[in-house]
Amino acid sequence: MKPNPTHAALAAVLTAVLAAPAAAQNLAIVNGKPVPSARLKALEAQVARSGRPIDDQVREQLREEAILREIFMQEAERRGLRASPEVKAQLELAQQTVLIRELFADEQRRNPVTDAELRAEYDRIAQSMGQEYRARHILVETEDEAKAILAELARGAKFEDLARQRSKDKGSGANGGDLDWATPDVFVPEFGQAMARLGKGEVSPEPVKSQFGWHVIRVDDVRKAQLPDFETVKPQLQQQLQQHKLARFQEQLRSRAKVQ
């Protein structure tokens, strides 16, 4: 039977049409083996998680990386490296890492942090805030030097002038010893505790010893610690609460697991 040219042409067109979607799913063909486009998407997702923008140049670099990975994988397979017990164990760990990461991401999607939870956490922190102090200090090497400064202050010397002239802390000393607003916990314990015992306008009655030397401290003002507005700290709160929820999820899974 003589072939029909029309039928042959139609068959060629159909073959091309049916093959097009399959070809579109492949990034490249390396040594006769297709490289799925999904690998490029996986690399793009990895880059996106790092916060790096993906433009055409980056996409082309990732395409080349996907092709190189396939070339290297083929060579590793040719050498029989997959059969190594150590390699098998490492591959299993890598697979676990990917699946566990996706498990945690899925849990966060199923149990997201709500605005109500964020607001409640903000209010809790605001209520727990203590006092903050606008303090100055003069830092010297010895206790005798600090006592001499206290004596000069008692005779009417200006704290700011003595800080500029005598303080070892050149940063604050240049500003008259000013340490700006801060809570006691940002300082070493000896300093923070001594500062917290002072009221507005008071000078430490005795020199305060710390790892840095001897301090004379004055508190210029005291106020309730200031918390940044809700919108400013919302991203940090979101991250913290997500971590707390994820930690609870992990603890629940561990407690339910039967381990022998």
Secondary structure, DSSP 8 states (H G I E B T S, - for coil): ----HHHHHHHHHHHHHHHHHHHHTEEEEETTEEEEHHHHHHHHHHHHHTT----HHHHHHHHHHHHHHHHHHHHHHHTTGGG-HHHHHHHHHHHHHHHHHHHHHHHHHHS---HHHHHHHHHHHHHH--EEEEEEEEEESSHHHHHHHHHHHHTT--HHHHHHHH-S-HHHHTTTTEEEEE-GGGS-HHHHHHHHT--TT-B-SS-EEETTEEEEEEEEEEEE-----HHHHHHHHHHHHHHHHHHHHHHHHHHH----
